[in-house]
């Protein structure tokens, strides 16, 4: 790691950040599945006689949280709808160019 060029260091940092994002998504998804399975089983076993299981209330937490998980998946695996994949790099270059042009030298 000591002999890496600046570009290689940047690539390594980006890869490290990407791996951390993917890991974070998988952890989020695992918690989503386990918690919702627990809540659904809890609902099933606490039904009163004659009460329906297949209602929106039974699955509402899974539904709304699932929307959040879907957006998390898009942010990690998607094509970068909002800011794009190279947005940060482009913005850094743009700011550096502006600062270079604004110097009084």
N, C-alpha and C positions, 0 to 999 in steps of 0.2 A: 504493500500500500504506500510505502514511502516514496517510491520512484514513479508514481503516477503523474501524468501531466494534468494540467488544470481541466482540460476537456474530459479526460478520463475520470477525474474526481467528480465533475458535474454529472457525468453519465451514471457513475456509481451512486451518487446521492439521489438522482431521479429514480433509479432502479430500486433503491432502498425505500424511498417514499412510496413507490408503486406497490411493492411487496407489503408494506405496512398497511396500505389502503385495502388491498385484497384480503389480508388477514383480518382486518377490522370488519370487513363485510361478512366474511365467513363466521366470525364470532357473533355478529349481530343476527345473522340468519339462524344460527344454532340456538341462540337464546329465544328468538321468535318462535321457532318450532317447539322447543321444550315448554315454554310458558303457555303457549296456546293449546298444546296438547293437554297440559295440566288443567287449564281453565275449562276446556271442553269436557274432559272426563269428570271434573268436579260438577259441572252443570248436569251432565248425564246422570250421575249417581245421586244428585240432590233433587231430582224431579219428583213432584207430587203425583199421586195416581191420577191419570187422565190428562196430565200436562204434556204439551207437545215439546219434543226435543228440537225439531227442525224449524227454528224460528230465527229471525234476524238477530235477536238479542244474544242467542247462543254463539253466533259467529261474528258479532260486530267488532270485538276487539281484534280478532284475527284479520278481519277485512280492512279496518282502518290502519292498523299497524302494518299490514301487508302492503298498503299503498306507500308507506314510508320505506319499507324494505325494497320495494320496486324502484323508488327514486334513488336509494342508496346504491342499488345494483347498477342503475344507469350512470351514476356518477363515477363508479369504479370501472365498469366494463364498457360503458357506452362510448360513442365517438366524441364526446366532449361538446355537447350541444351549447352550453352556456358560454364558456370561455375558450374552448378549444384546447387541443393538446399542447401546443407551443405558445399559448398566450403569455405565460409568465416570461419566457425568454424574449419574446418580441417586445413586451412592455419594458423589460429591463434595458434592452438595446435602445428603445425609443427614448427613455428617460436619460440614458447616458449620452445620447446624441444631442438632446436638448441642453443638457448641462455643458457639454463641450462647446456648443454654439453660443451659449450665454456667458462664457468666460470673457473677462475684460483684457485678456492678454493680447 
